[in-house]
Amino acid sequence: MTDLAAVKAALKNQAVETPSWAYGNSGTRFKVFAQQGVPRSPWEKLDDAAQVHAFTGVAPTVALHIPWDKVEDYAALAKHAEERGLKLGAINSNTFQDDDFKLGSVCHADAAVRRKAVAHLLECVDIMDATGSRDLKLWFADGTNYPGQDDIVARQERLGEALAEVYARLGDEQRMLLEYKFFEPAFYTTDVPDWGTAYAHCLKLGPKARVVVDTGHHAPGTNIEFIVALLLREGKLGGFDFNSRFYADDDLMVGAADPFQLFRIMYEVSRGGGFSADVAFMLDQCHNLEAKIPAIIRSVMNVQEATAKALLVDREALGAAQVAGDVLAANAVLMDAFNTDVRPLLREVREEMGLDADPIAAYARSGWAEKIVAERVGGQQAGWGA
């Protein structure tokens, strides 16, 4: 039987990190769509993030992206966050938007380009020191488009050297989270294409290096929950970038395309002790058409719903069916939990936390959307690259 009090406690203690870039303008490779009221600075992004946390109660940290969120005084930015009930989360590096990185960054054949890329990563660690951030999140667009374009093994060696230098710079309480992506923008080889490559590098680096699973970064049909289970077993799952995909790396709202997959992932997290293993649960989404803040609130709610269902799995009954070799009964236990309507449970949880039972409706009534449209006039809106 499931301990409902324990389920509620776990849901109240859940934390979902929101990404600063999700509050800015974004779009496709053809067009970035502007919206009224979009933040014009990292400071205003934090103001909006505070609204998400205020109405959900489980979004206390905000990830930054450098240089998109570059400011002169990071300690002041951290203080701004704290005053709004937030903390600054993972620092995300950017080695994919500089012209020098066209043929790669840390894997580039030119030592000068590699030096520039590593200097940026070290700068990100400096920013972590100033903000109190724990995690440095690395995603590399490095790869090749044509056979023979570069030496595959040499690129892995360059990658390993760069990661080792940055790893040595980390403080005692800081971590390196290495993300992978099986293709794009490179189409022949990607230098960190899968969890195995990321895991191999992290294993060599040491205990402060872990793997990040972006739910949109896999080939169609990939069993993501298997990857999650294995990395948890090995103590190497550092975090998630939650989003949804239909075809490739669509960066749609988490749970939108395949809520059953999200449930399966969260069950493996629950089973593997991921809720108490310093796993960072982060959103990584681009809200191209929908209003930013309500979309992020909805995304957080989607994670909550998948988590609640995962926690409701009758582990005792499941184990018994598995030992008995009863395939249908074992599957039925999972399906019973997935088909449970957990919205009443989450409404209870929110009310017990002193929150409105319906975060979307509460935000709509708050007047914040109208306030930012009226006040954020002029200046340069934040978006991709800013």
Backbone hydrogen bonds in HBPLUS format (Angstrom, degrees):
<---DONOR---> <-ACCEPTOR-->    atom                        ^
c    i                          cat <-CA-CA->   ^        H-A-AA   ^      H-
h    n   atom  resd res      DA  || num        DHA   H-A  angle D-A-AA Bond
n    s   type  num  typ     dist DA aas  dist angle  dist       angle   num
A0007-VAL N   A0003-ASP O   3.04 MM   4  6.39 149.9  2.14 147.5 156.7     1
A0008-LYS N   A0004-LEU O   2.93 MM   4  6.21 161.7  1.97 151.1 155.1     2
A0009-ALA N   A0005-ALA O   2.97 MM   4  6.19 156.8  2.02 144.1 150.7     3
A0010-ALA N   A0006-ALA O   2.97 MM   4  6.16 157.4  2.02 146.4 151.8     4
A0011-LEU N   A0007-VAL O   3.02 MM   4  6.29 156.4  2.08 150.1 156.5     5
A0012-LYS N   A0008-LYS O   2.95 MM   4  6.19 152.4  2.02 149.5 157.0     6
A0013-ASN N   A0009-ALA O   3.09 MM   4  6.28 139.1  2.26 141.0 151.5     7
A0014-GLN N   A0011-LEU O   3.36 MM   3  5.16 156.5  2.42  95.2 102.0     8
A0016-VAL N   A0058-VAL O   2.71 MM  42  6.01 161.9  1.74 160.7 165.9     9
A0017-GLU N   A0281-PHE O   2.72 MM 264  6.06 160.3  1.76 157.0 160.3    10
A0283-LEU N   A0017-GLU O   2.90 MM 266  6.23 153.4  1.97 167.6 172.1    11
A0018-THR N   A0061-THR O   3.16 MM  43  6.59 157.7  2.21 156.5 151.1    12
A0063-ALA N   A0018-THR O   2.90 MM  45  6.24 157.2  1.95 150.6 158.2    13
A0022-ALA N   A0019-PRO O   3.06 MM   3  5.53 147.7  2.17 111.6 120.6    14
A0020-SER N   A0063-ALA O   2.99 MM  43  5.81 156.6  2.04 149.1 155.1    15
A0023-TYR N   A0020-SER O   3.12 MM   3  5.78 161.1  2.16 116.8 122.4    16
A0024-GLY N   A0021-TRP O   3.17 MM   3  5.34 157.4  2.23 104.7 111.6    17
A0025-ASN N   A0382-ALA O   2.85 MM 357  6.19 167.1  1.86 140.2 135.9    18
A0033-PHE N   A0026-SER O   3.25 MM   7  6.07 153.2  2.33 129.4 127.4    19
A0028-THR N   A0031-LYS O   2.98 MM   3  5.38 130.8  2.23 153.7 148.7    20
A0382-ALA N   A0039-PRO O   2.74 MM 343  5.77 170.1  1.74 156.0 152.8    21
A0045-LYS N   A0041-SER O   3.05 MM   4  6.39 148.9  2.15 148.1 157.7    22
A0046-LEU N   A0042-PRO O   3.08 MM   4  6.33 152.9  2.15 144.9 150.5    23
A0047-ASP N   A0043-TRP O   3.13 MM   4  6.50 143.9  2.27 137.7 147.9    24
A0048-ASP N   A0044-GLU O   3.08 MM   4  6.40 152.4  2.16 145.8 151.5    25
A0049-ALA N   A0045-LYS O   2.90 MM   4  6.19 156.2  1.96 147.8 155.3    26
A0050-ALA N   A0046-LEU O   2.91 MM   4  6.07 146.0  2.02 144.6 152.6    27
A0051-GLN N   A0048-ASP O   2.95 MM   3  5.22 132.5  2.19 101.5 114.5    28
A0052-VAL N   A0048-ASP O   3.32 MM   4  6.83 150.1  2.41 146.2 153.6    29
A0053-HIS N   A0049-ALA O   3.06 MM   4  6.44 161.8  2.09 153.5 157.7    30
A0054-ALA N   A0050-ALA O   2.87 MM   4  5.97 151.7  1.95 140.1 148.7    31
A0055-PHE N   A0051-GLN O   3.11 MM   4  6.29 149.0  2.21 147.2 152.8    32
A0056-THR N   A0052-VAL O   3.00 MM   4  6.07 138.2  2.18 144.5 155.6    33
A0057-GLY N   A0053-HIS O   2.70 MM   4  4.99 150.6  1.79 133.5 142.9    34
A0087-LYS N   A0060-PRO O   2.90 MM  27  6.33 137.2  2.09 150.6 163.5    35
A0062-VAL N   A0087-LYS O   3.04 MM  25  6.55 142.7  2.19 151.9 163.4    36
A0089-GLY N   A0062-VAL O   2.68 MM  27  5.04 176.1  1.68 130.1 130.0    37
A0064-LEU N   A0090-ALA O   2.93 MM  26  6.33 152.1  2.00 162.7 171.7    38
A0092-ASN N   A0064-LEU O   2.79 MM  28  5.97 161.8  1.83 148.5 154.8    39
A0069-ASP N   A0065-HIS O   2.60 MM   4  5.51 144.2  1.72 159.1 170.8    40
A0066-ILE N   A0092-ASN O   2.90 MM  26  6.14 170.4  1.91 175.3 172.7    41
A0070-LYS N   A0067-PRO O   3.08 MM   3  4.85 157.9  2.13 116.5 112.3    42
A0077-LEU N   A0073-ASP O   3.18 MM   4  6.53 146.9  2.29 137.6 146.9    43
A0078-ALA N   A0074-TYR O   2.89 MM   4  6.14 154.3  1.96 146.3 152.7    44
A0079-LYS N   A0075-ALA O   2.97 MM   4  6.21 147.9  2.07 139.8 148.7    45
A0080-HIS N   A0076-ALA O   2.86 MM   4  6.12 151.0  1.95 144.8 152.9    46
A0081-ALA N   A0077-LEU O   2.98 MM   4  6.29 152.6  2.06 145.4 152.3    47
A0082-GLU N   A0078-ALA O   2.93 MM   4  6.21 160.8  1.96 146.1 151.4    48
A0083-GLU N   A0079-LYS O   2.92 MM   4  6.15 155.9  1.98 151.5 157.1    49
A0084-ARG N   A0081-ALA O   2.92 MM   3  5.22 145.4  2.04 106.4 117.4    50
A0086-LEU N   A0081-ALA O   2.86 MM   5  4.86 159.4  1.91 139.0 135.2    51
A0085-GLY N   A0082-GLU O   3.01 MM   3  5.06 160.3  2.05 112.9 112.8    52
A0091-ILE N   A0135-ASP O   2.91 MM  44  6.32 162.0  1.94 163.0 164.3    53
A0137-LYS N   A0091-ILE O   2.92 MM  46  6.00 163.7  1.94 143.6 149.0    54
A0093-SER N   A0137-LYS O   3.30 MM  44  6.59 163.0  2.33 173.2 172.8    55
A0101-PHE N   A0098-ASP O   2.88 MM   3  5.48 156.9  1.94 118.7 126.2    56
A0102-LYS N   A0099-ASP O   3.24 MM   3  5.60 151.8  2.32 121.3 119.1    57
A0104-GLY N   A0101-PHE O   3.03 MM   3  4.73 163.6  2.06 103.0 106.7    58
A0108-HIS N   A0105-SER O   3.27 MM   3  5.17 164.8  2.30 103.3 107.7    59
A0113-VAL N   A0110-ASP O   3.14 MM   3  5.46 123.6  2.48 103.9 116.8    60
A0114-ARG N   A0110-ASP O   3.13 MM   4  6.50 162.0  2.16 153.0 158.3    61
A0115-ARG N   A0111-ALA O   2.88 MM   4  6.06 151.7  1.96 145.0 152.8    62
A0116-LYS N   A0112-ALA O   3.07 MM   4  6.32 151.7  2.15 140.9 147.8    63
A0117-ALA N   A0113-VAL O   3.00 MM   4  6.32 157.9  2.05 152.0 157.6    64
A0118-VAL N   A0114-ARG O   2.93 MM   4  6.17 166.1  1.95 155.3 158.4    65
A0119-ALA N   A0115-ARG O   2.92 MM   4  6.07 154.7  1.98 144.7 152.1    66
A0120-HIS N   A0116-LYS O   3.15 MM   4  6.45 147.7  2.26 142.1 149.7    67
A0120-HIS N   A0117-ALA O   3.13 MM   3  5.21 121.0  2.50  95.7 109.7    68
A0121-LEU N   A0117-ALA O   3.11 MM   4  6.51 154.8  2.18 147.2 154.0    69
A0122-LEU N   A0118-VAL O   2.87 MM   4  6.17 157.1  1.93 155.6 161.8    70
A0123-GLU N   A0119-ALA O   2.94 MM   4  6.13 145.8  2.06 139.9 149.7    71
A0124-CYS N   A0120-HIS O   2.99 MM   4  6.34 145.3  2.11 144.0 153.3    72
A0125-VAL N   A0121-LEU O   3.18 MM   4  6.61 141.6  2.33 139.4 149.1    73
A0125-VAL N   A0122-LEU O   3.12 MM   3  5.06 121.7  2.48  91.6 106.0    74
A0126-ASP N   A0122-LEU O   3.03 MM   4  6.43 151.0  2.12 144.5 152.4    75
A0127-ILE N   A0123-GLU O   2.96 MM   4  6.34 149.0  2.06 146.1 154.7    76
A0128-MET N   A0124-CYS O   2.95 MM   4  6.28 145.4  2.07 139.8 149.5    77
A0129-ASP N   A0125-VAL O   2.99 MM   4  6.36 151.0  2.08 148.0 155.1    78
A0130-ALA N   A0126-ASP O   3.12 MM   4  6.49 148.1  2.23 142.2 150.6    79
A0131-THR N   A0127-ILE O   2.89 MM   4  6.11 148.3  1.99 151.3 160.0    80
A0132-GLY N   A0128-MET O   2.82 MM   4  5.55 135.6  2.02 146.8 155.1    81
A0133-SER N   A0128-MET O   3.18 MM   5  4.71 127.7  2.47 127.4 133.8    82
A0175-ARG N   A0134-ARG O   2.80 MM  41  6.11 154.7  1.87 161.3 164.3    83
A0136-LEU N   A0175-ARG O   2.90 MM  39  6.18 156.9  1.96 152.0 159.2    84
A0177-LEU N   A0136-LEU O   2.80 MM  41  5.96 174.3  1.80 160.0 160.5    85
A0138-LEU N   A0177-LEU O   2.87 MM  39  6.14 169.2  1.88 169.5 171.0    86
A0179-GLU N   A0138-LEU O   2.86 MM  41  5.90 169.6  1.87 173.1 172.0    87
A0191-ASP N   A0142-ASP O   3.07 MM  49  5.71 174.1  2.08 134.3 136.1    88
A0144-THR N   A0189-THR O   2.85 MM  45  5.15 149.7  1.94 134.3 143.1    89
A0188-TYR N   A0144-THR O   2.88 MM  44  5.55 147.8  1.98 147.4 150.5    90
A0189-THR N   A0144-THR O   3.05 MM  45  5.15 160.5  2.09 133.6 138.1    91
A0149-GLN N   A0146-TYR O   3.04 MM   3  5.42 158.9  2.09 135.3 135.5    92
A0155-ARG N   A0151-ASP O   3.04 MM   4  6.26 151.2  2.13 150.3 157.8    93
A0156-GLN N   A0152-ILE O   3.24 MM   4  6.59 147.3  2.36 141.3 149.5    94
A0156-GLN N   A0153-VAL O   3.06 MM   3  5.12 119.3  2.45  95.8 110.8    95
A0157-GLU N   A0153-VAL O   3.02 MM   4  6.39 150.8  2.11 149.5 157.9    96
A0158-ARG N   A0154-ALA O   2.95 MM   4  6.26 157.2  2.00 149.7 155.5    97
A0159-LEU N   A0155-ARG O   2.94 MM   4  6.12 157.5  2.00 144.7 151.2    98
A0160-GLY N   A0156-GLN O   2.92 MM   4  6.13 162.6  1.95 146.9 151.3    99
A0161-GLU N   A0157-GLU O   3.00 MM   4  6.24 156.1  2.06 148.2 154.2   100
A0162-ALA N   A0158-ARG O   3.03 MM   4  6.26 161.7  2.06 151.6 156.0   101
A0163-LEU N   A0159-LEU O   2.94 MM   4  6.16 169.5  1.95 159.5 162.3   102
A0164-ALA N   A0160-GLY O   3.00 MM   4  6.08 155.9  2.06 144.0 150.7   103
A0165-GLU N   A0161-GLU O   3.12 MM   4  6.34 153.1  2.19 145.0 151.3   104
A0166-VAL N   A0162-ALA O   3.11 MM   4  6.40 162.4  2.14 153.5 157.7   105
A0167-TYR N   A0163-LEU O   2.79 MM   4  5.89 160.4  1.83 151.2 157.7   106
A0168-ALA N   A0164-ALA O   3.05 MM   4  6.14 152.8  2.13 142.5 148.4   107
A0169-ARG N   A0166-VAL O   2.98 MM   3  5.18 140.4  2.14 102.7 114.5   108
A0170-LEU N   A0167-TYR O   3.14 MM   3  5.43 152.4  2.22 106.7 114.6   109
A0174-GLN N   A0171-GLY O   3.17 MM   3  5.14 162.8  2.20 105.9 110.9   110
A0176-MET N   A0208-LYS O   2.79 MM  32  6.10 164.7  1.82 158.3 162.7   111
A0210-ARG N   A0176-MET O   2.87 MM  34  6.32 160.3  1.91 164.1 170.8   112
A0178-LEU N   A0210-ARG O   2.80 MM  32  6.21 162.4  1.83 163.8 164.0   113
A0212-VAL N   A0178-LEU O   2.88 MM  34  5.59 162.2  1.91 131.5 129.9   114
A0181-LYS N   A0192-VAL O   3.01 MM  11  6.46 160.6  2.04 154.5 158.0   115
A0184-GLU N   A0186-ALA O   2.84 MM   2  4.63 158.3  1.88 150.6 147.7   116
A0198-ALA N   A0194-ASP O   3.16 MM   4  6.50 169.2  2.17 154.8 157.7   117
A0199-TYR N   A0195-TRP O   2.74 MM   4  5.80 157.6  1.79 146.2 153.5   118
A0200-ALA N   A0196-GLY O   2.90 MM   4  6.02 156.6  1.96 144.3 150.2   119
A0201-HIS N   A0197-THR O   3.15 MM   4  6.44 161.3  2.19 150.7 154.5   120
A0202-CYS N   A0198-ALA O   2.95 MM   4  6.16 163.3  1.97 151.8 157.1   121
A0203-LEU N   A0199-TYR O   2.80 MM   4  5.89 156.8  1.85 152.8 159.1   122
A0204-LYS N   A0200-ALA O   3.20 MM   4  6.35 152.0  2.28 139.7 146.3   123
A0205-LEU N   A0201-HIS O   2.97 MM   4  6.21 147.7  2.08 145.9 155.3   124
A0206-GLY N   A0202-CYS O   3.10 MM   4  6.29 170.4  2.11 158.3 157.8   125
A0209-ALA N   A0206-GLY O   3.22 MM   3  5.84 164.7  2.25 121.5 124.1   126
A0211-VAL N   A0236-LYS O   2.85 MM  25  5.99 175.4  1.85 163.3 162.0   127
A0238-GLY N   A0211-VAL O   2.76 MM  27  5.16 159.6  1.80 142.7 146.7   128
A0213-VAL N   A0239-GLY O   2.97 MM  26  6.39 162.5  2.00 151.7 152.0   129
A0241-ASP N   A0213-VAL O   2.97 MM  28  6.16 153.0  2.04 131.1 131.6   130
A0217-HIS N   A0214-ASP O   3.09 MM   3  5.49 171.4  2.09 123.7 124.6   131
A0215-THR N   A0241-ASP O   3.06 MM  26  6.38 154.7  2.13 157.8 161.8   132
A0222-THR N   A0219-ALA O   3.12 MM   3  5.74 153.7  2.19 144.4 143.5   133
A0224-ILE N   A0222-THR O   3.09 MM   2  5.70 118.3  2.49 108.6  92.3   134
A0226-PHE N   A0223-ASN O   3.20 MM   3  5.58 135.3  2.41 103.7 114.7   135
A0228-VAL N   A0224-ILE O   2.98 MM   4  6.32 160.4  2.02 154.0 159.5   136
A0229-ALA N   A0225-GLU O   2.88 MM   4  6.03 160.9  1.92 144.4 149.4   137
A0230-LEU N   A0226-PHE O   2.96 MM   4  6.17 162.1  1.99 151.6 155.9   138
A0231-LEU N   A0227-ILE O   2.94 MM   4  6.11 167.7  1.96 154.8 158.3   139
A0232-LEU N   A0228-VAL O   2.96 MM   4  6.06 156.1  2.02 148.5 155.3   140
A0233-ARG N   A0229-ALA O   2.99 MM   4  6.15 156.4  2.04 143.0 149.7   141
A0234-GLU N   A0230-LEU O   3.02 MM   4  6.30 145.6  2.14 144.8 153.8   142
A0236-LYS N   A0231-LEU O   2.82 MM   5  5.03 160.9  1.86 156.5 154.3   143
A0235-GLY N   A0232-LEU O   3.03 MM   3  4.97 156.3  2.09 102.1 109.6   144
A0280-ALA N   A0238-GLY O   2.95 MM  42  6.26 170.0  1.96 132.9 134.5   145
A0240-PHE N   A0280-ALA O   2.75 MM  40  6.22 149.7  1.84 168.8 177.8   146
A0282-MET N   A0240-PHE O   3.11 MM  42  5.60 147.5  2.22 129.8 138.2   147
A0242-PHE N   A0282-MET O   2.71 MM  40  6.06 169.1  1.72 152.5 155.5   148
A0284-ASP N   A0242-PHE O   3.05 MM  42  5.65 165.1  2.08 145.4 141.1   149
A0244-SER N   A0252-LEU O   2.83 MM   8  4.77 147.1  1.93 121.8 126.6   150
A0252-LEU N   A0244-SER O   3.02 MM   8  4.77 154.9  2.09 152.5 145.0   151
A0286-CYS N   A0251-ASP O   3.12 MM  35  5.65 171.3  2.13 149.1 147.8   152
A0256-ALA N   A0253-MET O   3.01 MM   3  5.58 154.6  2.08 141.2 141.9   153
A0261-GLN N   A0258-ASP O   3.08 MM   3  5.44 126.6  2.38 106.4 118.9   154
A0262-LEU N   A0258-ASP O   3.32 MM   4  6.76 157.7  2.37 149.9 155.7   155
A0263-PHE N   A0259-PRO O   2.99 MM   4  6.23 154.7  2.05 144.0 150.7   156
A0264-ARG N   A0260-PHE O   2.93 MM   4  6.22 157.7  1.98 147.2 152.9   157
A0265-ILE N   A0261-GLN O   2.90 MM   4  6.18 157.1  1.95 153.3 159.5   158
A0266-MET N   A0262-LEU O   2.93 MM   4  6.15 163.8  1.96 150.3 154.7   159
A0267-TYR N   A0263-PHE O   2.85 MM   4  6.09 141.2  2.00 147.0 158.2   160
A0268-GLU N   A0264-ARG O   3.18 MM   4  6.48 158.9  2.23 145.1 149.2   161
A0269-VAL N   A0265-ILE O   3.00 MM   4  6.35 148.8  2.10 146.0 155.7   162
A0270-SER N   A0266-MET O   2.91 MM   4  6.09 158.5  1.96 142.2 147.6   163
A0271-ARG N   A0267-TYR O   2.77 MM   4  5.99 168.9  1.78 157.9 160.9   164
A0272-GLY N   A0268-GLU O   2.86 MM   4  5.79 149.8  1.95 138.4 146.6   165
A0274-GLY N   A0269-VAL O   2.69 MM   5  4.66 153.5  1.76 157.7 153.3   166
A0273-GLY N   A0270-SER O   3.29 MM   3  5.36 166.5  2.31 105.9 109.2   167
A0276-SER N   A0273-GLY O   3.15 MM   3  5.76 160.9  2.19 115.4 121.3   168
A0277-ALA N   A0274-GLY O   3.44 MM   3  4.87 171.7  2.45  98.9  98.4   169
A0295-ALA N   A0291-ALA O   3.17 MM   4  6.07 148.9  2.27 143.0 152.1   170
A0296-ILE N   A0292-LYS O   2.98 MM   4  6.27 152.0  2.06 154.1 162.2   171
A0297-ILE N   A0293-ILE O   2.93 MM   4  6.18 161.8  1.97 156.1 161.3   172
A0298-ARG N   A0294-PRO O   2.88 MM   4  6.05 161.2  1.92 146.0 151.2   173
A0299-SER N   A0295-ALA O   2.92 MM   4  6.11 148.9  2.01 139.4 148.2   174
A0300-VAL N   A0296-ILE O   2.95 MM   4  6.22 159.9  1.99 151.9 156.0   175
A0301-MET N   A0297-ILE O   2.98 MM   4  6.27 157.5  2.03 149.5 156.1   176
A0302-ASN N   A0298-ARG O   2.86 MM   4  6.15 145.7  1.98 145.3 155.0   177
A0303-VAL N   A0299-SER O   3.06 MM   4  6.42 153.1  2.13 149.2 155.4   178
A0304-GLN N   A0300-VAL O   2.96 MM   4  6.28 156.3  2.02 147.3 154.5   179
A0305-GLU N   A0301-MET O   2.86 MM   4  6.13 156.2  1.91 150.0 155.8   180
A0306-ALA N   A0302-ASN O   3.05 MM   4  6.28 164.7  2.08 148.4 152.0   181
A0307-THR N   A0303-VAL O   2.91 MM   4  6.05 154.8  1.97 148.0 155.6   182
A0308-ALA N   A0304-GLN O   2.82 MM   4  6.04 161.3  1.86 152.3 157.2   183
A0309-LYS N   A0305-GLU O   3.06 MM   4  6.28 163.7  2.09 150.3 154.0   184
A0310-ALA N   A0306-ALA O   3.00 MM   4  6.16 154.9  2.06 142.1 149.5   185
A0311-LEU N   A0307-THR O   2.89 MM   4  6.14 153.5  1.96 152.6 159.7   186
A0312-LEU N   A0308-ALA O   3.10 MM   4  6.30 127.2  2.39 137.9 151.3   187
A0312-LEU N   A0309-LYS O   3.12 MM   3  5.08 136.8  2.31  94.7 107.0   188
A0313-VAL N   A0310-ALA O   3.34 MM   3  5.61 164.6  2.37 105.8 110.3   189
A0315-ARG N   A0313-VAL O   2.96 MM   2  5.66 111.3  2.45 114.0  97.2   190
A0318-LEU N   A0314-ASP O   2.91 MM   4  6.11 159.4  1.95 154.6 161.4   191
A0319-GLY N   A0315-ARG O   2.87 MM   4  5.97 160.9  1.91 143.6 148.7   192
A0320-ALA N   A0316-GLU O   3.02 MM   4  6.24 157.0  2.07 145.8 152.1   193
A0321-ALA N   A0317-ALA O   3.03 MM   4  6.23 160.1  2.07 148.0 152.9   194
A0322-GLN N   A0318-LEU O   2.92 MM   4  6.16 153.9  1.99 149.3 157.1   195
A0323-VAL N   A0319-GLY O   2.93 MM   4  6.15 163.3  1.96 151.9 155.7   196
A0324-ALA N   A0320-ALA O   2.99 MM   4  6.13 151.9  2.07 143.4 151.5   197
A0326-ASP N   A0321-ALA O   2.92 MM   5  5.12 150.7  2.00 157.8 157.9   198
A0325-GLY N   A0322-GLN O   3.08 MM   3  5.05 149.5  2.18  97.8 107.2   199
A0330-ALA N   A0326-ASP O   3.02 MM   4  6.19 162.2  2.05 156.1 161.1   200
A0331-ASN N   A0327-VAL O   3.07 MM   4  6.27 165.6  2.09 150.9 154.8   201
A0332-ALA N   A0328-LEU O   2.86 MM   4  6.01 150.2  1.95 144.7 153.9   202
A0333-VAL N   A0329-ALA O   3.09 MM   4  6.38 144.5  2.22 145.2 152.7   203
A0335-MET N   A0331-ASN O   2.93 MM   4  6.23 163.9  1.96 152.9 158.0   204
A0336-ASP N   A0332-ALA O   2.79 MM   4  5.89 152.1  1.87 148.2 154.9   205
A0337-ALA N   A0333-VAL O   3.29 MM   4  6.55 158.5  2.34 144.1 148.6   206
A0338-PHE N   A0334-LEU O   2.96 MM   4  6.27 163.9  1.99 153.6 158.5   207
A0339-ASN N   A0335-MET O   2.87 MM   4  5.94 154.6  1.94 148.2 154.4   208
A0340-THR N   A0337-ALA O   3.19 MM   3  5.27 158.8  2.23 104.1 110.4   209
A0346-LEU N   A0342-VAL O   2.95 MM   4  6.26 158.8  2.00 157.2 163.2   210
A0347-ARG N   A0343-ARG O   2.91 MM   4  6.12 147.7  2.01 148.1 157.2   211
A0348-GLU N   A0344-PRO O   3.04 MM   4  6.32 155.3  2.10 146.2 152.2   212
A0349-VAL N   A0345-LEU O   2.95 MM   4  6.27 158.4  2.00 147.9 154.1   213
A0350-ARG N   A0346-LEU O   2.94 MM   4  6.12 163.2  1.97 146.6 150.4   214
A0351-GLU N   A0347-ARG O   2.99 MM   4  6.20 162.9  2.02 149.4 154.2   215
A0352-GLU N   A0348-GLU O   2.90 MM   4  6.12 155.6  1.96 152.3 159.2   216
A0353-MET N   A0349-VAL O   3.03 MM   4  6.28 128.2  2.30 138.3 152.2   217
A0353-MET N   A0350-ARG O   3.01 MM   3  4.96 133.1  2.24  94.7 108.4   218
A0355-LEU N   A0350-ARG O   2.81 MM   5  5.01 163.9  1.84 150.1 145.6   219
A0354-GLY N   A0351-GLU O   3.03 MM   3  5.00 157.8  2.08 102.1 108.2   220
A0362-ALA N   A0358-ASP O   2.98 MM   4  6.14 159.3  2.02 155.8 162.6   221
A0363-TYR N   A0359-PRO O   2.91 MM   4  6.05 156.6  1.96 146.1 151.6   222
A0364-ALA N   A0360-ILE O   3.02 MM   4  6.29 160.4  2.06 148.3 153.8   223
A0365-ARG N   A0361-ALA O   3.03 MM   4  6.30 146.8  2.14 145.0 153.3   224
A0366-SER N   A0362-ALA O   3.12 MM   4  6.22 125.8  2.43 137.2 151.1   225
A0366-SER N   A0363-TYR O   3.02 MM   3  5.04 138.5  2.20  98.9 111.3   226
A0371-LYS N   A0367-GLY O   2.98 MM   4  6.15 153.5  2.05 148.7 157.1   227
A0372-ILE N   A0368-TRP O   2.99 MM   4  6.22 165.6  2.01 160.0 160.2   228
A0373-VAL N   A0369-ALA O   3.28 MM   4  6.39 153.5  2.35 140.9 148.0   229
A0374-ALA N   A0370-GLU O   3.10 MM   4  6.25 154.6  2.17 145.0 151.5   230
A0375-GLU N   A0371-LYS O   2.93 MM   4  6.10 152.1  2.01 148.5 156.8   231
A0376-ARG N   A0372-ILE O   2.89 MM   4  5.48 160.1  1.93 139.5 144.8   232
A0386-ALA N   A0383-GLY O   2.80 MM   3  5.18 159.3  1.85 142.8 139.3   233
